Amino acid sequence: MDLLFILIGAGLAIFVIFVSFKSIGAGIAAKSEINRQKDKLKSDEIEKEEEILEEEELNGNEKGLSSNTFNQIDDVLFEIDKFKNIKFLNTAATKKFGKKLQGKHIATVLRVPEILQNIDVVLSTKKNKKIDIELNNPTFQFFSSYIILNNQNSVVIFLKDLTEIIKTQRLRSDFVANVSHELRTPLQSIKLGLETINKGHASNDFESQKKFLPILFQQTVRMENIVRDLLSLSKIELQEHIRPEKKVDIKKIISSVIEMNNEILKKNEIQAELKAPDNEYEILGDQDRLTEVFSNLIDNAAKYSKKGKKIFVNVENNEESVIVSIKDQGIGIPKEYIHRVTERFFRVNPSKSKDVGGTGLGLAIVKHIINQHRADMDIKSEEGVGTEFILKFPAI
């Protein structure tokens, strides 16, 4: 009877996972459709914005655009003179690209040849232009841009952010491909185990059945972890272009993470030492996601170190950066693989990764969160000696 309940439970678990996949796919598709509908509605906004420009020009606004008017809109706006210098930028542009840009060349913000070429075209032909542009520094961003004649000596550039729509479309296909590939192995293991218990040599052997049950449980947990990390990675990639704006204290977050991971540290007989001379290390960040970053790094350091070793966490700051170093005494990473460890599903040692419950997604998640915070990450490692992750966050 116990075996019957176990088999029913395993079947239900697999059914729930597949239903979840369908729900996830449907949810992403629905969100993509909603965003497309929103984008259609926003096309009317562009027409209204063009009318405002024409009205201001007719009213003889020679000094430039009205900051009161254009600081109210959510789209990015630049006014560019005939030398391609920024005369005015609205609040949305400042949030997206930074402060102190007035008077600088537009190429310092938008390194896109098509933009520069079409500014000249609009000024010479007096005809507005619309082009799609893609930026990849510091993160991927996609805009539908409108270059509109303002007066004889200037143009206005509207940037409508379509990044989330484009990413949703790409992530949907990536998610399906990754799930179908990575879950194939654990699903096959579960299937073979159930077939052996049901119809194979273990069908009438209770002792053999008990040996298969831990394997089935392990593979189910592995599937659960892969789905969890894939969902987390997809969400982070979708919002990577949105920089956090809240102040958080790095030292407090790391202290909390060490406390949260106390159980696994004790289990592996690992000591984590935190050194942070100053009282506060504030940056602009997302507390939950930074917690995920440091949890991943400290968890990895513990799992890939031998018992009795230490993890050294140092935090320091200067005028430009808050610098965090997490250094372990673990097995290390071969030099030829260091540049690949942040790739999704890349494992230096696949068997070791599976033994410790790794999904191959942890460092990919770390990389994208670091990018979202406009920070830099450097990895130093030596086989048999240990690995050090150095994170540099912009100071406030």
N, C-alpha and C positions, 0 to 999 in steps of 0.2 A: 504493500500500500504506500509505504514511504517513497519507494522508487517511482510509483505512478505520479505522486504529487510533484516529485522532482522533475520528471519529464514534462508534466503539464506546465510547471513553472518555467522551464527552459524554453518551451515552445512559445509561451506568452511573452517572454523577454524578447525573443527574436521578432515576434509579431509587432510588439510595441516599437522596437527600433525601426523596422521598415515603415510603419505608419508615421513615425517621427520624420523620417526622410521625406515622405510625401508631403507632410505638413510644412516642413522647412522649405521645400521647393516651391510649394504653392504660395507660401508667405512671401518669399523673395520675388516671385513672379508678380504677385499682387502689388507689392511695394514698387516694383519697377513700373507697372502700369500707372499707378497713382502719380509717380514722379513725372511720367511722360505727359499725363493730363495737366499737371501743374505747369509744365514747361510750355504747353500750348496756351494756357491762360496767361502766362507771363509775356507772351509775344505782344499782347495788347498793351502791356506796360511799356514796352520799348517804343511803341507808336506814340504813347502819351508823352514819354520822355523826349522824343524827337519834337513833338509839338511844343513842349516847354522851351526847348532850345530855340526853335524858330521864333517863339513869342518873345524871348529875351533879346534875340538879335534885332527883331523889329522895334523893340522898345529902346534900342540904342545902348545896350549893355556892353560898353567897350572895355570895361575894367575886368571882365571875366565872368565866370559863373556865380550864381548866388549860392553861397554855402548853406544858407538856411533851407533852400529848396532841395539841394542834392544830398545833404547829410541825412535826409529823412528816408532815402531809398536804401534797400538792402543790396542792390547790385553795385559792383565796383565801378567807379567813374574817375577818369583822368581827363583834364584839359591839357592839351599839348600845343605848344607854339610851333611855328614853321621850322624852328631849329631842333624840334623834337625834345625840348625841355618841358618838364612838368610845371605848369602854371598853377594848377589846382588839383587836389584829390579829395574825395569825400571821406566820411568816417569809415565806410565799408572798406575802402581801399587802404586806409591806414591800418585797420585791423588785420587785413589779409597780407599786406606787404611790408608794414612797418612804418615808423615815424621818420621825420626829417627827410622826406623825399622831394619836397617842393624845390624847384630849381635844378634838380638833377635830370640827366638824360633818361628818357623812357627805357632805353636798353639796359639800364642798371636794374630795372624791375622786370621787364619782359624781354628776355633774350630770344626774340622770335623775328627772323628776317622778314616774314610776311607782314608783320605789323608795321615795321619801319618803311617797307616799300609802299604799303597801301596808304600810309599817312600822306606821302607825296602824291599818290594817285588822287586821293580825295581832294587835296588842296588844288591840284591842277585841273581836274575834270569837274569839280564841284558836285560830284556824285558820291553818295554814301556807299560804304562797303560793309559786307558781313563775311567774316571768316571764322573757322573753328581753329583753336590753338590748343596745344598740349604742352604742359610744363612738367619737368621731371626733377626739378631741384627746388626745395629740399625734398618734396614728395610729389607723387603724381597728381596733377590737377588738369582738368579739362574745362575749357571755356568756349562759349559761343560769343565772339566779340563783334561789336558794332562800331565802326569808325564813321563818325558823323560830322559833317562840316558845321563849325560853329560860327566863324566869320572868315574874312579873307586871310587871316594870319593864324588861325588856330582850328584844331579839331577836338572833338570829344570822343573818348574811347569808353564804351560801356562793355563790361565783362560780366556775362551771365554764367554763373558757376553750374556746370552740368556734371561735375566730378562724381557725385553720388550716383547719378543715373548710369553713367558709363561703368563705374565700378560694380554696381549691382548686376549689370548684364554680364560682366566678365566673371564675377565671383560665383554667379549661379552655375555657369558651365564648369568652372574650376572645382566647385564644391562637389558636383555630381561625379566628375572624373576622379577626384581624390577619394571620395567615399567608395565608389565602385572598385577602385584598385586596392586601397588599403584594407578594406573589410573582407576582401575575398579570402585571405588566408585564415583569419579567425573563424569565419563562417564555415569554411571547409573543415576545420578542426572540430567544430561543434557538430557539424553534420555527420562526420565520420564516427565521432564518439557516440552519438545517439544511435546511428545505424548498428554499431557494434553491440551496444547494450540491448537494442531492440531485436535485431535479427542475427547478429554475429555470434562469435564463440562465447561472448559474455552474457548472452541472453538468459542463461540459466545458472550463471556463476555470480553469486552475490559479492564475493571478495573482489572479483575482477571489476564488477560494476562500481564498487567503492573507489577503485583506483582511477577510474575514468572521470568521476564527478569533480575532483579538484581541477582537472584539466579543462573541463567544460566551464567551470566557474572562472578560472583564470582567463580563458579566451573571451568570455562574456564581459569581464571587467575591462579587458583590453579594448574591446569594441566600444564600450561606454566611454573610455578615456579618449579614444580617437575622435569620436563624435563630439565630445565636449570641447576638445582642443581645436577641432576644425571650426566649430561654431564661434569660439572665442577669436580665432585668427580671422575669420571672415568679417566679424563685427569690427575688429580693430582696423583691418585693411580698408573697410568701407568708410571709416571716420578718420583715417590717418592724416588727411589734409586739413583737419580742423584742429588748430593748436589750442591746448588748454589755456585758460585765462585765470584760474584760481591760484592763490598762493598756498603752497604746501611746504612742510618742513621735512627735508630728506632724512635727517637724523632720526626724527620721531618715527617715520615710516619704517626705516631699517630696524630700529629697536623693536618695533611691533612685529615685524616679519621674523626676526630671530626668536622671539617669544612664541610665535605661532608654530615655528618649525622645531620647537624644543624636543618634541617627541621623537622625530626622525633623527635629530642630532644625537640624542641619548641612545637610541637604538643602534646607531652606527659608532657610538663612543667617540663622537666628533665634538670639539670645542669651537665655538664661534666667538671671536674677539672683535669688538667694535671700538675703534679709536676715532674720536671726533672732538678735537680740542675746543672749538667754539660752542656756544650754546645753541645758535640757530643757523640753519642752512636752508633758507627759503628760496624756492624757484616757482615758476609758473608751471603747474602740473595737475595731473589727475591722480588723486590719491589711490583709488582702487586699481588703476592700471600700473602705477609705480609699485604698488604692493605685489602685483602679479609679476613684474620684472624681477624684483629682489627675491621673491619666493622661488621663482624658477632657478635663478642663479645659485642661491644658497642650497636649494634642494638638490640641484645637479652636483654641486661641490661635495655635498654629503654622500650622495649615492655613488659617486665615482672616486671616492677616497677610501683608503684602508682604515680599519679601526685604530683609534688612538691618535689620529692626525688632527690638524687645526685648520680653521678657516679664518683668514685675517680680513676684516672689513675696515677700510680707512676712508674717512671723509674729510676733505679740506676745501677751502675756497680761496678765490682771489677776486680781483675786480671784474673779471670777465666770466668766470666759470665756477660752478660747484662740482668738484671732482670726487667720484666714488670709485674705489678700487676694491674688488672682491677676489682674493687670492687663496687658492687651496693647495693642498699637498697631495693631489690625486694622481690618477694614471696619466694625465696629460693628453695632448692631441698632436698627432704627427703634423709637421710643418706643412706638408703638401695638402692637408685637409682643413687647415685653419680658416681659409677664405670661404669654405663651403659649409661650415657648421650651422650657419643661419638659414640655409636653404630648407624649405619644408620637406619633411620626411627623410632628410639626409642623416645617416647614422654612421659614425666612424667605425663602431663595433656593433653591428646589428644584434648579435646574440646577447651581448652585455646589456644593450639598451632594453631588449625585451625582458631580460632577467630582472631588471630594476623597475620595470613598468613604464619605460619611456615610449613616447609616441612619435618622436622625431619632429615634433612641432614646437617644443618649448623655446628654443633659441630663435626660431622664426617669429614667434609671438613677441619675444624680447626686442628683436630688431625693429619691428614695425611700431612698437610703443615708443622706443627711443627716437625713431624718425618723427613720430607725432609730436614729441616734445622738442623737436629741433635740436636734439643732442647728438653727440658723437660717441661711437663705441669702438674701442680698440681691444683686440684679443692677443694675448701673449701666452705661449704655452711651450712646454718641453716634456717630451715623453718620460714618464717615470719620476718627474719632478713636481709638476703641477701646472695649473692654468690660472691666468689672471685676466679678469674683465675690468677695463677702465672706462668709465662712463663720464662724459663731460657735459653738464647741463648749463645752458646760458644763465648767467646771474641776472637777477632782477635789477 
